[in-house]
């Protein structure tokens, strides 16, 4: 029988904000302040790196257009 569903070995990176060291790591990695990072998590209601990165990129585009 054929396996019709493909499984992905790609693991989703989770952005943790509970500890200051974690916040600082992710903020530095994404090139934003910890406050901007917290705002992005609140706005997206998501803690996955892909979603937060997409949101931050969208915000940068809005700023560059204005």
Buried (B, 14 or more C-beta within 10 A) or exposed (E): EEEEEEEEEEEEBEBEBEEEEEBEBBBEEBEBEBEBBBBBBEBBEBBBBEBBBBBBEEBEEEEEEE
